[in-house]
Amino acid sequence: MDFFELNAFLNLSQTLHFAHTAEKVNLSPSALSRLISRLEEETETILLERNNREVKLTPQGAEFAQFAKKCLEQQEDILNSFKAGGDEISGTLHVYASVTACYSIMPPFLKELSEKYPQIHLEIETGDPAGAVNAVKEGRAELAVAAIPETGLNGFDTIPVHRTPLVFAASIGGAYEKVNGSPQDIVSSVPLILPKTGLARERFDAWISSRNVKPVIAAETEGNEAIMALVQLGIGIGLIPHIVLTNGPYDKGFTCLSAGNALGYYEVGFIQKKEISGSESVKKIRNAVNDILATIK
């Protein structure tokens, strides 16, 4: 076995999805499957239980994932010590952020990071904001941008950066551009495009339940960008944080239909595990990140 194989297995142990992992490590799913089979032959044990519906780690697979993680951490430590002569902080910071967060929340942080710690390399995974917590929990990211619940997140440090209301977005020139009425009237009469999961959806579901409102749902999808694409097609109005309309490609062509105080505000910011663990490189990078986050709180 080599470092590439260990990295591929570690990624698969986190995603438990062959297609997603194969894309990330630049293999075809069939080549990744053969790689796992070779590892199982070499270790003389079954590392994964696979069927048509799901992939699960065996107890031996979970143990091997920890072994792979330690080997890769030690590899990163020694390579970074060679590159930086042991003085400069260097290595890879894994970040999870939505496309909107890359336009709005991330730039000041990244500017500060690159100026203070130019040897830190970034690896950014983009996706649905609702996936941010799991990305950090599963170890795919050390830092993520997420909506922060009022009660905080158990086991996480949370650094709020921006407070934003939840609003409805409509396409300018579309059938729903000039919708009027109370939020209750709107959600019961206008087709809605909603996030499948996440804090915005939890807020919406709690609100309609408290008001005994029956919404008209046109579509449910993952990520604010997908919601905005469907809004642009004119099939309904989308529930999004207002920050989406004020940053990036959505500041033109769309209008905001206020939800009043019905759905409230929430904080958007950075999240990371409270505990600093991992290789020496990871620990140094986490401390460097904390240094920067302390200046933007």
N, C-alpha and C positions, 0 to 999 in steps of 0.2 A: 504494500500500500504506500501511497505517496501523499504529499500535502494537498494536491488537487482533489484526490479521492476523499480525503478526510473533510475538506471544505464542502464538497458536494454532499456528503452524507450529513454533515452538520446542518447545512441549509435545508435538506429534506426533513431532518428530524424536527425542524422548527415549523416548516410550512405544511408538512404531511400532504404535499400535493406535487405529483411528479411533473406535470406540465409547467407549473410556476417555477419550480426549482430548476428544471432543465433549461428554461429560458434564462434564468439568472446566471447559471454556470456555463452557458453557451454549449449545451449539448442537446441532442434530440431526446425526447422521453424514452425512446427505446435504448439509446446509448446509456442514459442514466440508469435504466433498469439493469442493463448488463453490468454496469459499474457496481451497483449494489450487490448483484449476484456474485461478482468476483470477491467483494469484501466478505460476503457470507461464507464463501468457500475458504477464504484465507483464515477467517476467524473460527471456522467450523461451528457456526451457530446461526440461528435465524435472527436477524436484526429487525426485520419489519414483517408485519402481517399485512398482506395485500389481497384485496378482492376488487370487484368492479365498483364498489360503493365507497370504500374508505381505505386509508393507510394508517396503521397504528404501529408504534414502537413496541417491541417486546421488552421485557425487563433487561435482557442482554443488550438490546438496541439502545435503551436509555443509558445504560452504563457505558456503551461504546461512544455515544454522543458526548458524554462528559470527557472521555479520553480524547476524542477528536478536538474538543474545545481547548483542553489544556495544551495539546500539542501545537495547535495553531496560535495560541497566545504566546507560547514560548518561542515559536518561529518569529512572530511579529516583534517580540522583545529584542531578540538578538539582531534581527535585520535593522531595526530602528537604531540600536546602539551602534551598529556599523556606520549607518548613514549620518547620524548626528553626532558621532563621537561621544555619545553618552551625556551631552550637555543640553542640547535643545530638545524641547518637547516635540515629538513627532509621532506619526501613526495615523490611523484612520478613525474618523468620527462618523458613526452611522446615525443618520437622521431620518425620521419619518415625518413627512409634511404633505398636506394637500397642495394642489397647484395654486389655489388662492393664497395659502400660507406662504408659498414661495414668492408671490408677488408682494405680500403685505407685511407679514410678521418677520420673515427670515432676513431680508436685506440688511437691517441695522446690525443684527447679530453676526451675520457672515462678514460684514465689513470689518467689524471689531476683531473677529477671530483671525481673519487673514492678516490684519496689521500686526496683531500681537504675537500670533503663533503661525507663521507662514509655513512651517513644516507639517502642520496638521492637514491631512488630506480628507476631503469630504466624500462620503458616499450617501446620496440622498434617494430614499424610496418615496415615491409619490403615491397617494391613494386616498381613499375615502377618509375624512377626518374621524369617522367613527372607529376606524381601525388603529388609531394612534396608541391607545392604551395597550392593546394586545401586542403591537409591534415592540413596545418596550418590555412588556412582561415576558415575551418569548425570546428576547435577546437579539431581535433583528435590528434594533436601534437602541442607542444609549440615550438619545434625546428625541423628543417628538413635539409637534405642535398640535394642541387639542383644545376642544371646548372644556372648560373646567367647571364641574358642578359646584353649587353653592356650598356643599358639604365637603368639598375637596375630594381627593382620591387616596384611599388607604394604601400606605406603603410608597407613596410617590411624593416628591417635592413638586410643587406647582408654582409657576412664576407667571402671574397674569400680566399681559402686555396691552390688551385692547378690550374695551367693553363695547359690545354691539347688541342692538335689538334684533329680534327675529321679525322678518317682514315677508310680504308676498311680492314676488317680482312678476311683471307682465311685459310682453313684447310690445314695443311702441308700434302703433299702426295695426295691432292685432285686435281680435274681438274682445279682449278683456282689458284693454288699456285703461278704460275709464269706468271701471267697476266702482260702484258706490255702495254705501251701507256699513253697518257695524260688522266687526269681524265675524260675529255669529251668523249674520245674514250672508256674508261672502262665502264662508266655508260650507254652508248648506245649499248654495245655489250655483257656485262657480266650480268647474272642474279643477282639481288640485293635483299638483305634482309634488310628491312628498319623499323625503329620505326614508329608506327602509329601516334604518337604525340610528342610534346616536342621541345626543342630548336634545337636539331640536325635535326629533320625533317623539321622544319621551315627554317633552313639554306639550307638544300638540295633543298627544293621546290623553294626557292628564286633563288638559283644558276642555276638550270636547266631552270627556266623560263627566266632568263636573257640571257642564252646561246641558248635558243630555242632547248634544247636537249630532246629527247624522251627516257626515261630510260627503261630498261628491268627489271621489278619488279617481283621477284619470290615469295616474301612473305612480309607481314607486320605484326608486332607483338608488344607486349608491354614489355618493359624492355630489358636491355642489355643481361641479362642471357638467355632469350628466343632467342634473335638474335644469340648468340654464339652457342646455342644448334642446331639451324638450319644450321649454318655455318659448324658445325662439321659433320652434315649429308651430306654435300657436294652439297647442292642444289643452292648455290650461295655464294657471298661475302657479309659481313655485315657491315653496317655503324655504327660505335661506336666511343666513345671517346678513345683516345689512352691509357688512364689510366686503362681501362678495361683489356688491354693486359699485363700490367705490375704489376698487383696485383691479388692475389687470384689464382683460379684454371686455369686461362687462359694464364699463362706465358709459357706453353709448349703445343705443338700440333697445334699452330696457328702462322701465319705470318702476318706481317703488310704490306699492300699495300698503300703507301702514297697517299693522295689526294692533295699533294702540298699545295698551298695557296688557292685552289679553295673554300674550305669550312671553312677555317680559324680555329682559336682557340676560346675556351671559358673558362671562369672561373668556377670552381666548388667550392662550399663552403657551409656555413651554412646560413639559412634564419630563421627569426623569426619576429613576428609582432613588429612594433615600439612601440605600446602602451602596457604597462604592466598592465594587469588587472586580475581579478579573485580573488580567496581566498587569505588569507594572506600567506598560504603555497606556493601557486603558485607564488606569487609576490617575496617571499624570494628566491625561486628556480630560478626564472628568473634572479634576481640580481646576484645570485651565478654563473649562466651560463654566464652572461655578464662579470663577473670577469675573468672567464677562457678564453672566446673568445677574450678578450682584449689582452691576452698574445700570441695568435696564429695568429693574423692578419698579 
